[in-house]
Amino acid sequence: MEGIVVKSTGSWYEVETPEKERILARLKGKFRIKGIKSTNPVAVGDRVNFHREGEEAVIDKIFDRKNYIIRRSINLSKQVQIIAANVDQLFLVVTLKNPQTYLGFVDRFLVGAEAYRIPVVLVYNKIDLLETEDEKAELKKWEAIYEKAGYEQLFVSAEKEIGLEALKEKMKGRLSIFGGHSGVGKSTLINRLDPKLNLRTAEVSESHQSGKHTTTFAEMFELSFGAHIIDTPGIKGFGNVEMQKEHLSHYFPEMRSRMNECKFNNCIHINEPNCMIKKAVANGEIAESRYFNYLSIYEEDESENYRQKGY
């Protein structure tokens, strides 16, 4: 029988059948997916084959994924955790206040999504908290940066229910994943989109300005307006793996569209002459923050934990 993994705690899974029945499942033996050293070989969103053994099911095959998104496992630098699989789009939820999201984190997350061919929409939550002119100007600055990069952006407030209809329209008929730091309001936002879910939430720590983890495992939900989402644990750092440095610029859309104009085919856009990427940065066509974060990611050692804040 075939089904889709809709819940994972790391030790057991729930598989949903085409008839919408949910079955508790476990793995048959040890899986190794195309050489990936993963702490969880099966992820929410995976299409699997299984057979029943009493009241439980045993997963005996994982079908090929169209995409997946991963992060480096804590304290296990050579292993990764698959966050979700076979998603149609990723909503990266960011906040400029309570807590503050940093451009470096966003760009690393976007690179990871680009590397695994997952479309991203930036969602600015808690815009109602931006009261001063400086705070509003900062939001405009972010908007300009990612407009130049070609990313779609939405501006919402889960608490004040601002911009939710536009978000719903973007989600209809698709499987989406919400990513971002703890505390940016992912679970609150999902609750506002479909109150019947009633996902658990918590306040942002006043002393550390970071969110408390309220989602401890990944789970897929069907929403009342014809969409599916995967809710995941908050991500405080994102390590991009399985990526060759010379291909890094391919994962910056505004660089990818210009790189063929460079003088050298193997231009890495750092010290080479007649580089169209550097010229676009100088002309303001590519945001300086994006280019500096490109350099930062390029220069980082693969074995170290990537910095959270960045530029």
Backbone torsions as a table, in degrees:
resi	resn	phi	psi	omega
1	MET	NA	148.9	178.3
2	GLU	-107.8	153.5	177.1
3	GLY	-164.8	179.8	179.4
4	ILE	-119.2	133.4	177.1
5	VAL	-71.8	121.8	-176.1
6	VAL	-114.1	-7.4	178.1
7	LYS	-154.8	139.5	178.9
8	SER	-142.8	130.1	174.6
9	THR	-109.5	1.7	-177.1
10	GLY	95.7	-22.3	-180.0
11	SER	-119.0	-24.0	175.5
12	TRP	-148.6	168.0	-171.4
13	TYR	-137.0	157.7	167.9
14	GLU	-114.4	130.7	179.2
15	VAL	-113.5	132.4	178.5
16	GLU	-101.9	129.4	179.3
17	THR	-84.0	166.4	175.8
18	PRO	-57.9	-21.7	178.2
19	GLU	-88.4	9.2	178.0
20	LYS	71.8	16.4	174.5
21	GLU	-83.5	135.9	178.3
22	ARG	-102.4	128.4	-174.9
23	ILE	-123.4	132.7	175.2
24	LEU	-70.2	132.7	-173.7
25	ALA	-138.3	156.2	174.1
26	ARG	-133.4	170.2	-178.5
27	LEU	-87.1	149.8	173.2
28	LYS	-94.5	109.1	179.3
29	GLY	65.1	-153.0	-178.1
30	LYS	-107.9	131.6	178.1
31	PHE	-101.4	144.9	173.8
32	ARG	-133.5	111.2	-173.5
33	ILE	-93.6	102.2	174.7
34	LYS	48.2	39.5	175.1
35	GLY	79.1	2.7	179.9
36	ILE	-73.9	124.2	176.3
37	LYS	-84.5	83.9	-173.5
38	SER	-108.0	144.8	175.2
39	THR	-75.1	-17.0	179.1
40	ASN	-139.5	95.6	-176.9
41	PRO	-65.1	-21.6	177.3
42	VAL	-114.3	135.4	-178.2
43	ALA	-127.6	160.0	174.4
44	VAL	-61.0	133.1	-175.7
45	GLY	102.3	-15.2	178.4
46	ASP	-67.5	139.2	169.8
47	ARG	-90.1	127.3	-174.3
48	VAL	-132.9	160.7	169.1
49	ASN	-108.5	141.8	-177.9
50	PHE	-147.3	162.8	172.6
51	HIS	-133.3	153.5	-176.4
52	ARG	-83.9	141.7	170.2
53	GLU	-134.0	91.7	-175.0
54	GLY	71.7	-130.7	-178.7
55	GLU	-85.8	-7.3	179.9
56	GLU	-106.1	175.5	176.5
57	ALA	-128.7	154.7	177.9
58	VAL	-119.4	123.1	177.7
59	ILE	-80.5	121.3	-177.7
60	ASP	-116.8	-3.8	178.6
61	LYS	-156.2	139.9	173.7
62	ILE	-114.4	121.8	-179.2
63	PHE	-75.2	158.0	-179.1
64	ASP	-55.9	140.6	179.3
65	ARG	-91.8	143.1	172.6
66	LYS	-80.3	-25.9	174.2
67	ASN	-167.7	170.4	172.5
68	TYR	-162.3	163.9	177.2
69	ILE	-131.8	138.7	-171.4
70	ILE	-131.3	163.3	170.4
71	ARG	-137.5	158.0	178.3
72	ARG	-71.4	137.5	-178.9
73	SER	-73.9	141.0	179.4
74	ILE	-63.6	128.9	177.9
75	ASN	65.6	8.5	178.1
76	LEU	-133.0	74.3	-168.2
77	SER	-61.6	-23.8	-178.6
78	LYS	-92.6	-1.7	177.9
79	GLN	-114.3	159.9	-179.7
80	VAL	-130.5	162.7	174.3
81	GLN	-116.0	125.5	176.1
82	ILE	-80.8	119.5	-176.1
83	ILE	-78.7	-43.9	-179.8
84	ALA	-164.3	163.7	-178.2
85	ALA	-135.7	153.7	173.0
86	ASN	58.5	41.4	-179.3
87	VAL	-93.1	152.8	179.6
88	ASP	-88.1	-29.3	-178.7
89	GLN	-163.3	158.4	179.5
90	LEU	-122.3	126.3	173.1
91	PHE	-98.1	111.1	177.8
92	LEU	-90.2	108.2	-176.7
93	VAL	-88.2	122.6	-179.6
94	VAL	-126.4	153.5	174.9
95	THR	-133.8	139.1	177.5
96	LEU	-90.1	-5.0	-177.7
97	LYS	-154.9	136.6	172.8
98	ASN	55.7	63.8	-1.7
99	PRO	-92.6	174.5	177.6
100	GLN	-88.6	128.7	171.9
101	THR	-94.8	145.4	-177.2
102	TYR	-108.1	149.3	-178.8
103	LEU	-59.9	-35.7	179.5
104	GLY	-61.6	-41.0	177.8
105	PHE	-64.1	-45.2	-178.8
106	VAL	-60.4	-46.7	-176.4
107	ASP	-66.8	-36.3	176.1
108	ARG	-66.3	-39.9	177.9
109	PHE	-63.9	-44.4	-179.5
110	LEU	-63.4	-39.7	177.6
111	VAL	-61.1	-43.6	178.4
112	GLY	-60.6	-42.5	179.4
113	ALA	-67.3	-41.4	178.2
114	GLU	-62.3	-39.4	-177.9
115	ALA	-63.3	-29.3	-179.0
116	TYR	-108.7	19.3	171.0
117	ARG	58.2	44.2	177.9
118	ILE	-111.3	116.1	177.8
119	PRO	-61.7	141.0	-177.7
120	VAL	-121.7	138.2	169.7
121	VAL	-118.0	127.0	176.5
122	LEU	-81.9	130.2	179.5
123	VAL	-120.0	112.6	177.6
124	TYR	-88.9	110.6	-179.7
125	ASN	-98.0	164.1	178.3
126	LYS	61.6	35.2	-180.0
127	ILE	-67.7	-17.6	177.4
128	ASP	-68.6	-17.6	-179.9
129	LEU	-82.8	-11.4	-178.4
130	LEU	-85.8	97.7	-170.7
131	GLU	-106.2	-34.5	-176.7
132	THR	-83.4	162.5	178.8
133	GLU	-64.1	-36.5	179.0
134	ASP	-64.3	-40.8	179.6
135	GLU	-66.3	-40.6	178.6
136	LYS	-68.6	-35.4	178.0
137	ALA	-67.0	-36.0	178.3
138	GLU	-63.8	-39.7	177.3
139	LEU	-63.6	-41.1	177.3
140	LYS	-62.9	-37.2	178.1
141	LYS	-62.6	-46.6	177.8
142	TRP	-60.9	-43.3	-179.0
143	GLU	-58.7	-42.9	-179.5
144	ALA	-66.2	-39.8	-179.6
145	ILE	-58.7	-49.0	-172.3
146	TYR	-88.1	-14.6	169.5
147	GLU	-69.1	-42.3	176.7
148	LYS	-62.4	-33.4	-179.2
149	ALA	-78.7	-11.6	175.9
150	GLY	92.4	15.8	-178.9
151	TYR	-93.6	139.6	173.4
152	GLU	-73.0	143.4	-176.2
153	GLN	-135.1	140.8	176.9
154	LEU	-125.9	148.4	-176.9
155	PHE	-123.0	117.4	-170.8
156	VAL	-137.2	165.9	167.2
157	SER	-139.6	112.4	178.8
158	ALA	-63.7	-41.4	-177.0
159	GLU	-66.0	-42.1	-177.5
160	LYS	-94.8	0.2	179.7
161	GLU	55.3	47.8	177.4
162	ILE	-98.8	131.9	173.6
163	GLY	76.1	10.6	-174.7
164	LEU	-73.6	-32.1	-179.7
165	GLU	-65.1	-39.9	177.7
166	ALA	-64.1	-36.8	178.3
167	LEU	-67.1	-42.2	177.8
168	LYS	-59.4	-44.3	-179.1
169	GLU	-60.4	-37.6	-179.6
170	LYS	-70.7	-23.8	-175.4
171	MET	-91.6	-22.4	-172.8
172	LYS	-56.3	130.8	175.8
173	GLY	76.1	11.5	-176.5
174	ARG	-131.0	158.9	171.9
175	LEU	-99.4	118.6	-175.1
176	SER	-117.8	157.5	172.1
177	ILE	-126.1	139.2	176.7
178	PHE	-102.4	121.9	178.1
179	GLY	-118.0	171.0	178.1
180	GLY	136.6	171.3	178.8
181	HIS	-60.3	158.7	167.5
182	SER	-62.9	141.7	175.6
183	GLY	93.4	-6.9	-179.1
184	VAL	-80.9	-7.9	172.9
185	GLY	99.4	27.7	-178.7
186	LYS	-62.8	-49.4	-178.0
187	SER	-66.9	-40.3	176.8
188	THR	-61.1	-41.8	179.6
189	LEU	-62.4	-44.6	179.4
190	ILE	-64.2	-38.9	177.3
191	ASN	-62.0	-36.9	179.2
192	ARG	-70.7	-34.2	178.8
193	LEU	-67.9	-36.4	-179.9
194	ASP	-148.3	90.2	-173.4
195	PRO	-58.5	-21.9	-177.7
196	LYS	-66.5	-18.0	-179.3
197	LEU	-71.0	-43.6	177.5
198	ASN	53.7	51.8	177.7
199	LEU	-68.5	149.0	-177.7
200	ARG	-73.6	136.0	179.4
201	THR	-130.7	167.0	177.0
202	ALA	-148.6	158.6	-178.7
203	GLU	-76.0	156.7	175.6
204	VAL	-75.1	137.6	179.2
205	SER	-63.3	125.5	-179.6
206	GLU	-68.7	-35.4	-175.0
207	SER	-75.8	-36.3	-176.0
208	HIS	-110.0	-6.7	-179.0
209	GLN	52.5	39.7	175.7
210	SER	-131.9	152.6	-175.3
211	GLY	-82.2	153.8	173.1
212	LYS	-85.6	143.8	178.5
213	HIS	-70.1	121.4	177.8
214	THR	-112.6	-19.9	175.4
215	THR	-107.0	118.1	-175.5
216	THR	-103.2	-6.7	177.2
217	PHE	-152.2	164.5	-179.1
218	ALA	-88.1	142.4	179.1
219	GLU	-152.8	142.1	176.9
220	MET	-95.8	139.0	178.2
221	PHE	-128.0	143.0	172.2
222	GLU	-94.9	127.9	-176.9
223	LEU	-96.9	156.3	-172.1
224	SER	-68.0	-18.2	-176.8
225	PHE	-102.1	20.8	172.3
226	GLY	87.7	36.8	178.8
227	ALA	-135.7	162.7	173.8
228	HIS	-125.9	142.4	176.5
229	ILE	-132.9	154.0	171.8
230	ILE	-112.3	118.1	176.7
231	ASP	-91.7	133.1	-174.4
232	THR	-128.4	161.5	172.6
233	PRO	-60.1	147.6	178.7
234	GLY	-60.7	144.5	-175.8
235	ILE	-110.4	115.7	-178.5
236	LYS	-93.3	-15.1	177.0
237	GLY	-156.3	147.2	-176.4
238	PHE	-129.3	117.0	178.5
239	GLY	-101.7	119.4	178.4
240	ASN	-83.9	127.7	-176.5
241	VAL	-127.5	174.4	179.9
242	GLU	54.7	42.0	-174.6
243	MET	-134.7	125.2	177.6
244	GLN	-83.0	135.9	-173.9
245	LYS	-58.0	-38.0	-177.1
246	GLU	-67.8	-12.6	178.1
247	HIS	-99.4	-0.8	-173.1
248	LEU	-57.4	-42.2	-177.2
249	SER	-64.5	-20.4	177.3
250	HIS	-64.5	-21.5	-175.8
251	TYR	-96.9	9.6	169.5
252	PHE	-111.9	103.0	-171.9
253	PRO	-54.2	-37.6	-178.6
254	GLU	-71.7	-21.6	173.4
255	MET	-84.2	-42.3	-178.3
256	ARG	-56.6	-36.9	-176.8
257	SER	-75.5	-11.9	-176.9
258	ARG	-115.8	-14.1	-168.8
259	MET	-62.9	-25.3	179.4
260	ASN	-71.0	-12.6	179.5
261	GLU	-87.7	-9.6	178.4
262	CYS	-66.1	153.4	-178.1
263	LYS	-63.8	-39.5	-176.7
264	PHE	-107.4	137.2	-179.5
265	ASN	-64.6	-30.0	-178.6
266	ASN	-100.8	24.9	-179.7
267	CYS	-60.6	130.0	176.3
268	ILE	-105.6	7.5	169.2
269	HIS	64.7	38.3	178.5
270	ILE	-121.4	-63.7	-176.9
271	ASN	-118.0	-1.0	-174.4
272	GLU	-73.7	145.8	175.3
273	PRO	-75.4	158.4	177.7
274	ASN	52.4	44.2	177.5
275	CYS	-90.8	121.6	-178.0
276	MET	-72.7	-24.2	178.6
277	ILE	-69.0	-48.1	178.8
278	LYS	-63.9	-36.1	178.1
279	LYS	-65.5	-39.5	178.8
280	ALA	-66.2	-35.2	176.0
281	VAL	-65.1	-45.4	-179.4
282	ALA	-62.8	-32.6	-179.1
283	ASN	-85.7	-3.6	-179.4
284	GLY	82.2	9.6	179.5
285	GLU	-80.2	-26.7	172.6
286	ILE	-117.9	131.7	-177.7
287	ALA	-63.8	137.6	178.3
288	GLU	-57.9	-38.8	-178.1
289	SER	-62.4	-37.5	178.8
290	ARG	-66.5	-43.1	-180.0
291	TYR	-66.6	-43.4	179.4
292	PHE	-64.2	-36.3	177.0
293	ASN	-72.1	-31.0	172.1
294	TYR	-59.9	-47.0	178.8
295	LEU	-63.0	-40.5	-179.2
296	SER	-62.7	-45.6	179.4
297	ILE	-66.5	-40.5	-178.9
298	TYR	-62.0	-38.6	-173.5
299	GLU	-86.2	-10.5	-177.7
300	GLU	-72.2	143.3	175.2
301	ASP	-74.7	136.4	-175.7
302	GLU	-63.0	-22.9	-176.1
303	SER	-87.2	-11.2	-176.8
304	GLU	-91.7	157.7	175.6
305	ASN	-75.8	132.1	-178.8
306	TYR	-69.2	142.1	-177.8
307	ARG	-68.6	147.4	-176.3
308	GLN	-77.5	-42.7	-167.9
309	LYS	-83.3	-49.7	-177.6
310	GLY	67.1	-149.8	-174.6
311	TYR	-69.2	NA	NA
